[in-house]
Amino acid sequence: MITTIIVNAIRMGTIFLFGCLGEILTEKAGHLNLGIPGIMCIGATGGGFAVKLYAGNVTEVNGLVLVILSILGTMLFAGLAGLIYSFLTVTMNANQNVTGLTMTTFGVGFMKFFAKRIYDQKLYVSVSGYFKNLFGFEKSSNAFAQIFLSHGVLVYLSILTAILLTLFLKKSRFGLYLRSIGESPATADAAGINVTKYKYVFIILGSAISGLGGLYYVMDRSAGTQFAEAAIDSFGWMAVALVIASLWKPIFAVFGSIVFGGLSIMDAQLKTLSLSDQKLFALLPYLITVIVLIVVSMLKLKDNQPPSYLGQTYFREDR
């Protein structure tokens, strides 16, 4: 039972992880994007379009091509949503919170509208196998194989993305530029860094990464059985909470996503125990986030604080 819980926690946590990693990039650029839940929905729609266009029009599906096209479709749609958000908040200086909430509302409606028109359950269920169980150990009786080798391609892609983002933010020159923009855009601007360009690039990239969480839910977690009715936006809000719980560090987000995933599926695992307060487990991720905020604020650890300019609008002429 412990092995089953760990495996399911990793799989459920992948939804949160993609959304969290994308939001970390966005927040490092100084923008609080509350549109992540909607962008994840838009990303799922883009991946759904790619699956429908490719797998619905060929007699023999190439699994590798299908996965690649769906990932590209997801990142394209989610990236375009990030472009809209960037234009409104970077160029037009619109309020970030209002813009993000509007994007979430739009994204949920966008998915529900188009999913009903492109969704083919038989097709999606059949092609979901290309996304699941990359190494073929899903039914293995070995605990190690189940925990580490029984997942789909997007699970491993999420972990690889977290590792690459960690190296990028800590070891690369461009990662330093990005962090400086989030801390003090005026100083970065004075140093010759194109603040507007960096904001656009990383908000769009962050949105594209977040969108993969929606694709993962539709094509892996639900095995193609849910689309229009999928509550992807609710997972998006937990992904935003995970950013805080992981202290804005991508590698911490990997472990945090597993914890969040475990707590999210715990009520289902405990149904057989007939506990009356099973649903309380669903509240624990948010409680953990609050506790982390309190502890970090009390300790005043500089490396574990959010970017100093997070959520603020930068006016270049004021520097």
N, C-alpha and C positions, 0 to 999 in steps of 0.2 A: 504493500500500500504506500509506503514511503517513496519508493521508486516511482510509482504512478503519479504521486503528488508532485514530485520534482519535475518529471517530464512534462506534465500538464502546466506547471508553473512557468517553465521555460517557454512553452508554446504560447500561452496566454500573454506572458510578459513581452513577447516580441512585438505585439501590437503597440504597447506602451513605449517600447524602446525606440522604434522608428520615429514616433511622434516626438519623443523626448529629445533625440539626437538633433532632429531638425530645429526644434525650438531652442536648443542650446546654441546652435550656430546663429540663429536670429537674435537671441538675446545678447550674445557676445558682440553683435553689431549695434547694440543699444536699443533694440526694438522688442517690446513685449507684444507678441503676436497671439492674441486670444482667438485668432481665426484658425488655429491648428486643427480643431475638431472638424470644421467645415472643409478645410484643405485636404484632410485625410479622406473625407467623403468624395471630394472631387477627384482625388488620385485614384480611388477605387473605381470610379466611373471611367476614367481614362484607361485603366488596365482592362476593364470590362469591354470597352470598345475594341481594344487591340485583340483580345481573345475572340470576340465575335467576328471581327473582320477577317482574322487569319484562320482560326479553327473552323469557322462556319462556312468557309469557301474553298477548302481543300479536301481532297479525299483521304490523304494520309498525312497526319500531323507530325511535324518534327518537334519533339518536346523541347529541345534546346532553343530553337527559333521562337517557339511559342512563349517561353519564359522570358527571353530577352525582349521580345516585342511588347509583352505586357508590362515589363519593368519600364521600358522606354515610354510607353503610352502613359503609364501612371506618372512618371516624373515630368513628362511634358505638360499634362493637364494641371498637376499640382504646382509646377513651376510657373505656369501662366497665372494661376491664382496668386502666387507669391509676387509676380510682376505687378498685378493690379494693386495688391496691398502696398508694394514698394512705391508705386506711383502716387498713391493717395497719401502715404505717411512720410515719404522722403521728399518727393517733389512738391506735392500740394500741402504738406505740413498738417495733414488732418490728424485728429486725435487718434492715437494708436489703439486705445481701448475700444472706442466706438467703432472704428474701422474693423478691428478684429472680430468683435461680436457680430457685426453686419456680415462679415465674410463667413462666419460659422452658420448663420441663418441661411445665407445664400447657398452655401455648400451642401447643407442637408437637403434643401429643396431641389438643388441641381441633381443630386444623386437619385432622389426618389422619382423625379420626373423622367430621367433618361433610363434608369435601371428597369423601369416597367416596360420600356420599349425595346431594350436590347437583351434582356435576361431570357435565357433559354436554359432551364434547370438541367435538362438531360445533357446538353452540351457542356455546361459549366462543371457539372459533377464528373463527367468523363475526362475533362482536361485537367481537373484539379490534381489528379495523380501525378502530373509532371512537376507540380510544385511541392509535393509531399514526399517524405522518406527518401532523401537524396542518396543515402548509402545502403538502403535496403535492410536496415536492422529494426524496423518498426515492431516486428513480432518476435524479436529475439528475447530469449529468457535470461540473457546476461544483463545484469544491472548496469554495468559500465556502458555497454553498447546501447542500451535504452536511453540512458541519460545524455550521452555525448554523440551518438551516431544514428539516432532514429528520427531526426528532424528533417524538415524540408529545406530547400535551397534558400528561402528568404530568412530563415532563422540564422543560418551561418552568415548570410550577407549582412544582417543587422549587427552581429558581433564584430565582423570584419570592419564594418563602417565605424563602429565605436573605437576600435583600435587605431584606425587611420586618422580619425578626427583627433584623438588624444595626441598622436605624434604630430599632426599638423599644428595644433594649437600650442604645443610645448616646444617643438623643435624647429619649426619653419619660420622664415622671415615674414611670410604673408600671414601666418597665424599671429605673430607679434603685432603686425599692423592691425589685424582685426580686433585683437584684445585692446589695443590702444584706442581705437575708435569707440569702443564700448565704455572705456574708462574716461576718456577726455577727447571728444572729437575736435575741439578747438586746438588742442595741443598737436594732435595728429595732423590736422589741416596745416598748421604752421610749419610742421616738419616736412611738408610736401606730399603727404598721403592724400589721394583723391577720396575723400570721405564718402561722397555720393556714390561713386562707382563701387566701392567696397560694400556699402550698405545694400545696393541693388543686387550685387553678385551673391552675397551670402544670405540675404533674405530669400532670394529665389532658390538657391541651392538648398537652404534649410527647408523650404516648403516642399521641394521635390523629394527630399529624403523622408519627410513626414508623410507624404502621400503613399509611400510604400506600406505604411501600417494599414491603410485601408485595403490595398491589394492583398496583403497577407491575410486579413480577416476573411475576405470573400473567397479567395482561391485556396487557402490552406486551412485556417482554423475552422471555417464552416464547411470546408470541402465542397464549395460551390453550391451549397443548399440555401444560402441567404444572400440577398443583395439589397433590394429596395427597402426591406424591413430591417436590415441590419442596423444595430444601434452603435455605429462606428463613432458618432460624435461623443457618446458617453465615455468611450475609451480615450478619445482625444483630450477630454478634460483631465483624466487621470495622468495622461502623458505630460500635460502642463504641470501638474502637481509633482510628478516625478523629477522634473527639472530642478525644483527646489530641494527635494529630498536627496538628490544626487549631488548637490552642491555645485551645479553647473560643470560637472566633470563627466565627460563621455564614458570613461571606463567605470566610474561608480554607477552610472546609469545601467550598465549591464547587470550588475548584482541587484540594484534597486528594482529593476524591471522583473526579476525573478521573484523577489519578495512581494511586489505588488501583484504579480500574476498568481502567486500562491494564495495570497489573501483573497483574490477575486474568485478563485475556484473553490475555496475552502468550504463555502456554504453547501455547494453541491456534493463535496466529498463527505460531509457530515450529516447528510440527510438520513442515512441509515441509523444515526445515533439518536434521532428524534429530539434534537435540541431545539428549544423554543426561540433561542436568540441567535440562530445561524446567520441571519442577515447582518448582524453586527460586524461580521468579518469584512463586509463590503465597505464599512466606514473606516476600518483601520488604516488603509493607505493615506487617507486625508489626515487622520490623527497623527500618523508618523510624520507627515509633512509639517504639521503645526509644531510638533515636538522639535524637529530639526531646526525650524526657524527660530524657536525660542532659544535653543542651546547655542546655535551659531551667533545669535544676537548677543547673548550673555557673554560668550567667550571672546567676541569681537576678533575672530580670526580673519585676517585680511584676505588670505588665499581662498577662503570659503564664502566670501560675500558675493552678491550679484554685481554685475558691472555697474559702476558708479552712475553712469548716464542712462541707465535702463529706463525706458518709458518716456524719456524727455525728448522734446523736439529740438533739433539743432538748427539754429539760424546762423548761417555763416557770417552775415554782416555784423553780428553782435560780438564776434570774437575780438 
